[in-house]
Amino acid sequence: MRSSRLSRRGLLLSGLAAGGAAALAGCNRTDEVASSPPASAITLEEAVAGDWREPEDKARDPWRHPAETLNFFGLKPGMTVVEIWPGAGWYTDILAPFLAASGGKLYAANLQNNDPSAANVVEAYRQKLRSNPRLYGDVEITAFGATSGPMAPAGSADLVLTARNIHNWMAAGIVDKAFADAFAALKPGGVFGVVEHRANPGGVQDPTAANGYVEQAYVIRLAQEAGFLLDQASEINANPRDTKDHPFGVWTLPPVRRTSPRGEPADPAFDRSPYEAIGESDRMTLRFIKPT
């Protein structure tokens, strides 16, 4: 089992590295650095509409519903927020300017920087932040992984959030640690917000989530075992068209659009049209509370 988990972890980091390299390339464009960020407090809707966000990121808003999701999690100006595994910074481009303009604080608990693939992802993320410090403010990069320490000072965060990472943590064998570390970072009464690809209920949950889908009841149980209380579930990011039986798991769907097994060359004959018609995955959106 351990060798399987390590193998899955290596594949996961390779995929994240590819995204990090793309982000690093994008950060070298000086025309984007010149974008003038707000000098005073902005609304969440203004942050979502910000001209600093990549067009391809904005194109995913109808599937990811960032303003609705962050409002559901209870994001407010001036909060201390932890984003776990921000990847290339899709949500950071919204959170960091919003918090920087209101005197808040963002911790980015990125991959542990002790693996070449992880190092590329983390460096790409740093380059993004350095490209416009006035826009992003003082984002503090911490770490989350198998041997990481605290993702933020204990009991300091108003909100910890993560998007589409539970299956990655299951594959790497660190999902229990993720929930425990989030719990430790939060203030009593703080919120842990989770978005995750949702499996159909009633099945047997694969502990490694090999197809990328996780049962909502399983995620709730993980949170409760860590000490959280389920406050509310939302259908903000639901997609009833997602049949969840795709040949290459959730990655068959946009935005990954896989046409062959992981590690193999793309299949130009693969018919993508049914999966484009589905759109992005069906997702649970859950708000947990650290008891007071």
C-alpha positions in Angstrom: 0.0 0.0 0.0 2.8 2.4 0.9 4.6 2.0 -2.5 1.2 2.6 -4.2 0.7 5.8 -2.3 4.2 7.1 -3.0 3.6 6.3 -6.7 0.3 8.3 -6.7 2.1 11.1 -4.9 4.8 11.3 -7.6 2.2 11.4 -10.3 0.3 14.1 -8.4 3.4 16.3 -8.0 4.2 15.9 -11.7 0.8 17.2 -12.7 1.0 20.1 -10.3 4.5 20.9 -11.6 3.1 21.3 -15.1 0.6 23.8 -13.9 3.3 25.6 -11.9 5.6 25.9 -14.9 2.7 27.5 -16.9 2.1 29.9 -14.1 5.8 30.7 -13.9 5.9 31.5 -17.6 2.9 33.8 -17.2 4.6 35.7 -14.3 7.3 36.9 -16.7 4.9 39.1 -18.7 5.7 42.7 -17.6 2.5 44.0 -19.2 0.5 42.3 -16.6 2.7 43.6 -13.8 1.8 47.1 -14.8 -1.9 46.4 -14.1 -3.0 49.0 -11.5 -4.4 47.3 -8.4 -6.9 48.9 -6.1 -5.4 51.2 -3.5 -8.3 50.9 -1.1 -10.8 48.3 0.1 -12.6 46.4 -2.6 -15.6 44.2 -2.6 -15.4 40.5 -3.3 -17.2 41.0 -6.5 -14.7 43.6 -7.6 -11.9 41.2 -6.8 -13.5 38.5 -8.9 -13.9 41.0 -11.8 -10.3 42.3 -11.4 -8.4 42.8 -14.7 -5.3 41.1 -13.2 -7.0 37.7 -13.4 -6.2 35.6 -16.5 -9.0 35.4 -19.1 -8.8 31.6 -18.9 -9.3 31.7 -15.2 -12.3 34.0 -15.5 -13.7 31.7 -18.1 -14.1 29.0 -15.4 -16.1 31.2 -13.0 -19.5 29.8 -14.3 -18.3 26.4 -13.0 -16.4 27.4 -9.9 -18.6 30.3 -8.7 -15.9 32.1 -6.7 -17.9 34.9 -5.2 -20.8 32.7 -4.2 -18.4 30.1 -2.8 -16.4 32.5 -0.7 -19.5 34.3 0.5 -20.9 30.9 1.6 -17.6 30.2 3.5 -18.1 33.6 5.2 -15.2 35.5 3.9 -15.1 39.1 5.2 -12.7 42.0 4.9 -9.8 41.9 7.3 -9.9 38.2 8.0 -6.9 35.9 8.4 -7.3 33.1 5.8 -5.3 30.0 5.0 -5.5 28.6 1.5 -4.3 25.0 1.3 -2.4 23.9 -1.8 -3.2 27.0 -3.9 -1.6 25.5 -7.1 -1.0 28.2 -9.7 -3.1 30.6 -7.6 -6.6 30.6 -9.1 -8.2 31.5 -5.8 -5.2 33.5 -4.7 -5.8 36.0 -7.5 -9.1 36.8 -5.7 -8.3 36.2 -2.0 -5.0 38.1 -1.9 -6.1 41.4 -3.4 -9.3 41.3 -1.4 -7.5 40.7 1.9 -4.5 43.0 1.2 -6.9 45.9 0.5 -8.8 45.4 3.8 -5.9 44.8 6.2 -6.4 41.0 6.2 -3.8 38.2 6.0 -3.4 35.3 3.7 -1.3 32.2 4.4 -0.7 29.9 1.4 0.0 26.4 2.7 1.7 25.2 -0.5 3.4 21.8 -1.3 6.4 21.0 0.8 9.5 22.2 -1.0 11.5 19.0 -0.6 10.7 17.5 -4.0 11.9 18.8 -7.4 8.3 18.8 -8.8 7.0 20.5 -5.7 9.8 23.0 -5.8 8.7 24.1 -9.3 5.1 24.6 -8.2 6.1 26.6 -5.2 8.6 28.8 -7.2 6.0 29.5 -9.8 3.6 30.6 -7.1 6.3 32.9 -5.5 7.0 34.4 -8.9 3.3 35.3 -9.3 3.3 37.1 -5.9 6.5 38.9 -6.7 5.1 40.1 -10.0 2.8 42.6 -8.3 3.4 43.0 -4.5 1.1 45.9 -4.3 -1.7 43.8 -5.7 -1.1 40.6 -3.7 0.2 42.2 -0.4 2.2 40.2 2.1 1.1 36.6 1.4 2.9 34.3 3.8 3.9 31.0 2.1 3.9 28.1 4.5 3.7 24.4 3.7 1.4 21.4 3.9 2.6 17.8 3.4 3.4 14.5 5.1 5.9 16.1 7.4 5.0 19.8 7.4 4.6 21.8 10.6 1.7 24.3 11.2 0.2 25.9 8.1 -0.4 29.0 10.2 0.0 30.0 13.8 -2.2 27.9 16.0 -5.7 29.4 16.6 -5.0 32.4 14.3 -7.2 31.8 11.2 -10.8 32.9 10.7 -11.1 30.7 7.6 -9.2 27.8 6.1 -10.2 26.7 2.6 -9.3 24.2 0.0 -10.6 23.5 -3.5 -10.5 20.0 -5.2 -7.7 18.6 -3.1 -9.3 16.0 -0.8 -8.8 13.3 -3.4 -5.1 14.3 -3.8 -4.6 14.0 0.0 -6.3 10.6 0.0 -4.0 9.4 -2.8 -1.0 10.6 -0.8 -2.2 9.2 2.5 -2.2 12.6 4.2 -5.9 13.4 4.3 -6.3 12.9 8.1 -3.3 15.3 8.6 -4.9 17.9 6.4 -8.0 18.0 8.5 -6.0 18.0 11.7 -3.7 20.8 10.6 -6.7 22.9 9.4 -8.4 22.4 12.8 -5.2 23.5 14.6 -4.9 26.7 12.5 -8.4 27.9 13.1 -9.7 30.0 15.9 -12.6 28.5 17.9 -15.7 29.3 15.7 -13.5 29.5 12.6 -14.6 27.9 9.3 -13.1 25.2 7.2 -14.4 25.5 3.7 -14.2 22.5 1.3 -14.9 22.1 -2.4 -14.4 18.6 -3.8 -15.4 16.4 -6.7 -18.5 14.5 -5.5 -19.0 10.8 -6.0 -22.5 9.3 -6.2 -23.7 8.3 -2.7 -24.1 4.7 -1.6 -20.9 3.3 -3.1 -17.8 1.9 -1.4 -15.3 4.8 -1.1 -11.9 4.0 -2.7 -9.5 5.2 0.1 -7.1 6.5 -2.7 -9.9 8.2 -4.7 -8.3 6.8 -7.9 -11.0 8.4 -10.1 -10.9 11.7 -8.4 -14.4 11.5 -6.9 -15.1 11.4 -3.1 -18.4 10.7 -1.4 -19.8 13.7 0.5 -20.6 11.5 3.6 -17.0 10.4 3.6 -15.7 14.0 3.7 -18.1 14.9 6.5 -17.0 11.9 8.5 -13.3 12.9 8.1 -14.1 16.4 9.3 -16.1 15.1 12.3 -13.3 12.8 13.3 -10.9 15.8 13.3 -13.3 17.6 15.6 -15.3 19.8 13.2 -19.0 20.3 13.1 -20.8 20.4 9.8 -22.4 23.8 9.6 -24.0 23.7 6.1 -23.7 22.1 2.7 -24.4 24.0 -0.5 -25.2 23.1 -4.1 -23.4 26.1 -5.5 -20.9 24.0 -7.4 -23.2 21.1 -8.3 -23.4 19.8 -11.8 -26.2 17.2 -12.3 -24.9 16.4 -15.8 -21.8 14.8 -14.4 -22.3 11.0 -14.7 -19.0 10.3 -12.9 -18.2 7.2 -15.0 -15.6 8.7 -17.3 -12.8 6.6 -18.8 -10.0 8.6 -17.2 -11.8 9.7 -14.1 -12.7 13.2 -13.3 -9.7 14.3 -15.4 -11.6 13.4 -18.6 -13.7 16.5 -18.0 -12.6 20.1 -18.4 -10.3 21.7 -17.5 -7.9 18.8 -17.7 -9.5 17.1 -20.7 -7.5 13.9 -20.5 -7.8 11.6 -23.6 -5.6 8.7 -22.5 -4.4 7.1 -19.3 -2.1 9.2 -17.2 1.4 9.2 -18.5 0.5 8.1 -22.0 0.4 10.3 -25.1 -2.9 12.1 -25.9 -5.2 10.2 -28.2 -6.2 12.5 -31.1 -9.1 10.1 -32.0 -10.7 10.4 -28.6 -14.2 12.0 -28.9 -14.2 14.8 -26.4 -17.7 16.2 -27.3 -19.7 14.3 -24.7 -17.4 15.5 -21.9 -17.4 19.1 -23.2 -21.2 18.9 -23.0 -21.0 17.9 -19.4 -18.6 20.7 -18.4 -16.7 20.6 -15.1 -17.3 18.1 -12.4 -20.2 17.9 -9.9 -18.8 19.3 -6.6 -19.8 19.3 -3.0 -19.3 22.6 -1.1 -19.2 22.2 2.6 -18.7 24.6 5.6 -17.4 23.1 8.8 -17.0 24.9 12.1 -14.3 24.5 14.8 -16.4 24.3 18.0 -16.0 27.1 20.5 
